[in-house]
Amino acid sequence: MQVGFTSTSFRQIKSVSKIVSIARAAGADCIEWGGDIHVKSLADARRVRALCDDAGINISSYGSYYRVGSGSECEWRKICEIAAAMGCGSVRVWLGDKDSEKTSAAEYEMLTADAKKICDEAKKYSLTVCPECHDKTYNNNTDAFLKIARDIDRDNFKTYFQSRYRRLDCDLDRIERTIPFIESVHISYSEQTREQNLKRDPLYIDKLLKKLNECRFDGNLLVEYTYLFSWAGMTKHMVKDIEKIRKKQEEFLCLQS
C-alpha cells in the first residue's frame, strides 16, 4: 500500500518542485498530480516525472477532470498521453454529471458507450480508468457503480473510494462490496470535522482504515485537502495526516502478527 497525497491539496502552490519537497518532508510514497493547475501538458508531465524520480517518489495517478459521456476523443487522448508521460498507472475521471437516480436510460447508454471507448483507448497506454466516488455523478452509490462496471465490462475500469463521513454503514459496505475495484482512496483526518459537521466521530477514519486493511486493500491511500486547507497551504497538516495513517497501518500489522 502506498501512502501519498493529491497535488490539488496545494492549489495555491504553483511550484511543482515545492510540492515534491512537501512529499519528501511528509515521507510520502507517491503523489497524484492534478490536471487543473500543476500538470496540463506533456512538458509539465515530463518535468514532474523527473522531479519525482530524483526524489524517489512514485506518481500514483493523474487527476484529470474528464467527464465520461462527453465523447471528447481528442481531449481524452491528450490526457492519456500526459498520464503515460508521467509513468503513472491510472487516470481519475468524473462519471457523468448526474446522480445515478437522475440518469435516464438514454443518458446511461451514452455514459457506458463513452466509458468503453475511453477504457479501450487507455489500454493502449497501459492505463486504468478510475471514476471519482462522488455525488452528482453516476458513481454516487455502491449499487450504481457495480451495475455500470458490469455493463462496461473492461478490466481497466476501476474506482476511487471517498468517504461521505456521515454514514459509516454505507462507507463500510462500499469498501466491502467494491474492494476488488478500488484503485485509490481519498482520505483526510484534517478535514474530518468539516465533512462531518456536528456529528463528528474522531475514530471514523480509523474505522475506515481498519476495514480497508481487513479487506486486504493494496492500492493508494491519498490524503486530499479542499477548501481552507488547500488554499491556506497548511503543509504541517499533511505531515501529521500521513504520520497518523502510517501509525494506524503499523498498529494493524502488529495485531496481525
C-alpha positions in Angstrom: 0.0 0.0 0.0 1.3 3.4 -1.0 0.6 6.5 1.2 0.7 9.9 -0.5 -1.4 12.9 -1.4 -3.0 14.8 -4.2 -1.3 17.8 -5.7 -4.7 19.5 -5.7 -4.3 19.8 -1.9 -2.0 22.7 -2.6 -3.6 24.6 -5.4 -2.1 27.9 -4.2 1.4 26.5 -4.7 2.3 26.8 -8.3 5.8 25.4 -8.0 5.8 21.7 -8.6 9.3 21.3 -7.1 7.9 22.7 -3.8 5.1 20.1 -3.8 7.7 17.4 -4.3 9.6 18.9 -1.4 6.4 18.7 0.7 6.1 15.0 -0.2 9.7 14.3 0.9 9.1 16.2 4.2 5.9 14.2 4.8 7.5 10.9 3.9 5.0 10.3 1.2 5.4 7.4 -1.2 3.5 8.9 -4.0 1.7 11.9 -5.5 -1.5 12.1 -7.6 -0.8 15.0 -9.9 -3.9 17.1 -10.9 -4.6 18.3 -14.3 -6.3 21.6 -13.2 -3.2 23.5 -12.2 0.1 21.6 -12.0 0.2 19.2 -15.0 -1.5 20.5 -18.1 0.9 19.4 -20.8 3.4 16.8 -21.9 6.2 19.2 -20.8 4.6 19.5 -17.3 4.4 15.7 -17.2 8.0 15.2 -18.1 9.1 17.7 -15.5 7.2 16.3 -12.6 8.3 12.8 -13.5 12.0 13.9 -13.5 11.5 15.6 -10.1 9.7 12.7 -8.6 12.2 10.2 -9.9 15.1 12.2 -8.4 13.2 12.4 -5.1 12.3 8.6 -5.1 8.6 9.4 -5.1 6.1 7.5 -7.3 3.4 9.0 -9.3 0.2 7.1 -8.5 -2.2 8.7 -10.8 -3.3 11.6 -13.0 -6.3 13.6 -11.6 -8.0 14.6 -14.8 -11.3 16.4 -15.0 -12.6 14.4 -17.9 -16.4 13.9 -17.8 -17.3 10.5 -19.1 -20.2 10.9 -21.5 -18.7 14.0 -23.1 -17.4 12.0 -26.0 -14.4 14.2 -26.4 -11.9 11.9 -28.1 -9.2 14.5 -28.6 -9.3 15.6 -25.0 -9.1 12.1 -23.8 -6.2 11.1 -26.0 -4.2 14.1 -24.7 -5.0 13.1 -21.1 -3.7 9.5 -21.8 -0.5 10.9 -23.4 0.1 13.1 -20.3 -0.6 10.3 -17.9 1.7 7.9 -19.8 4.5 10.5 -19.9 4.4 10.7 -16.1 4.6 6.9 -15.9 1.5 6.6 -13.7 -0.9 3.7 -13.8 -4.3 5.3 -13.7 -6.4 8.3 -14.6 -9.1 9.8 -12.4 -12.3 10.8 -14.2 -15.8 12.1 -13.4 -18.6 9.6 -14.3 -21.1 11.8 -15.9 -22.7 14.9 -14.3 -25.8 13.4 -12.6 -26.6 11.2 -9.7 -27.4 7.6 -10.8 -31.0 8.0 -9.6 -31.5 11.0 -12.0 -29.8 9.4 -15.0 -32.2 8.4 -17.8 -31.9 5.2 -19.8 -30.7 7.1 -22.8 -28.1 9.0 -20.8 -26.9 5.8 -19.2 -26.3 4.2 -22.7 -24.3 7.3 -23.7 -22.3 7.1 -20.5 -21.5 3.4 -20.8 -20.6 3.8 -24.5 -18.1 6.6 -23.8 -16.7 4.7 -20.8 -16.0 1.7 -23.1 -14.3 3.9 -25.6 -12.0 5.6 -23.2 -11.1 2.4 -21.4 -10.1 0.9 -24.8 -8.1 4.0 -25.6 -6.5 4.0 -22.2 -5.5 0.4 -22.5 -3.2 1.4 -25.4 -1.2 3.4 -22.8 -1.4 0.7 -20.1 -3.7 3.0 -18.0 -6.7 2.2 -15.8 -9.7 4.4 -15.7 -11.0 5.3 -12.3 -14.1 7.4 -11.6 -14.2 9.7 -8.6 -16.6 8.4 -5.9 -18.8 11.4 -5.7 -22.3 12.9 -5.6 -23.7 14.5 -8.8 -22.0 11.7 -10.8 -23.2 8.2 -11.6 -20.7 6.8 -9.2 -22.7 8.1 -6.2 -23.6 4.8 -4.6 -22.4 1.2 -4.5 -25.2 -0.5 -6.5 -24.8 2.1 -9.3 -21.1 1.5 -9.6 -21.4 -2.3 -9.6 -24.1 -2.1 -12.3 -22.1 0.2 -14.6 -18.8 -1.8 -14.0 -20.6 -4.9 -15.1 -22.1 -3.3 -18.2 -18.8 -1.7 -19.2 -17.0 -5.0 -18.7 -13.4 -3.7 -19.1 -10.6 -5.0 -16.9 -9.0 -1.5 -16.8 -12.1 0.1 -15.3 -11.8 0.6 -11.5 -12.9 3.2 -9.0 -11.8 5.5 -6.2 -13.2 5.3 -2.7 -14.1 8.5 -0.9 -15.9 8.6 2.4 -19.0 10.6 2.9 -18.1 11.0 6.6 -21.7 10.8 7.7 -22.9 7.2 7.1 -20.3 4.7 8.4 -22.5 1.8 7.5 -22.6 2.9 3.8 -18.9 3.6 3.7 -18.0 0.2 5.1 -20.5 -1.5 2.8 -19.0 0.4 -0.2 -15.5 -0.8 0.7 -16.6 -4.4 1.3 -18.6 -4.8 -1.9 -16.2 -2.9 -4.3 -12.8 -3.8 -2.8 -11.7 -5.6 -6.0 -12.3 -2.4 -8.0 -10.8 0.2 -5.6 -7.6 1.6 -7.1 -7.2 4.6 -4.8 -8.7 6.1 -1.7 -9.1 9.8 -0.9 -9.0 10.4 2.8 -8.2 13.3 5.2 -8.0 13.4 9.0 -7.6 17.2 8.9 -10.9 17.8 7.1 -12.9 15.2 9.0 -14.5 17.8 11.3 -15.7 20.0 8.4 -17.1 17.0 6.5 -18.9 15.6 9.5 -20.2 18.9 10.9 -21.6 18.3 14.4 -21.8 14.5 14.1 -18.1 14.2 14.5 -16.7 10.7 15.3 -13.0 11.1 16.0 -12.4 7.4 15.2 -14.3 7.5 11.8 -11.2 7.3 9.6 -9.6 4.8 11.9 -12.6 2.5 11.3 -12.3 3.0 7.5 -8.6 2.2 7.6 -9.3 -0.9 9.7 -11.9 -2.0 7.1 -9.6 -1.4 4.2 -6.9 -3.5 5.9 -9.3 -6.3 6.7 -10.3 -6.4 3.1 -6.5 -6.5 2.1 -6.6 -3.2 0.2 -3.3 -2.8 -1.6 -3.7 0.4 -3.6 -3.0 4.1 -3.0 -4.1 6.0 0.2 -4.1 9.6 -0.9 -4.6 12.5 1.5 -6.8 15.1 -0.1 -7.5 18.6 1.1 -10.1 21.0 -0.2 -11.3 24.5 0.6 -9.5 26.0 3.6 -6.5 23.7 3.8 -6.0 23.7 0.1 -5.9 27.4 -0.2 -4.0 28.1 3.0 -1.2 25.8 2.2 -1.1 24.1 5.6 1.8 21.7 4.9 2.2 20.8 8.5 -1.2 19.1 8.5 -0.2 16.9 5.5 2.8 15.7 7.6 0.5 15.0 10.5 -2.1 13.2 8.4 0.4 10.9 6.8 2.0 10.2 10.2 -1.4 9.2 11.6 -2.1 6.9 8.6 1.3 5.2 8.9 0.8 4.7 12.6 -2.6 3.0 12.1 -1.1 0.8 9.4 1.6 -0.3 11.8 -0.9 -1.0 14.6 -2.9 -3.2 12.2 0.3 -5.1 11.2 1.1 -5.7 14.8 -2.3 -7.1 15.5 -1.9 -9.5 12.6 1.4 -10.8 13.8 
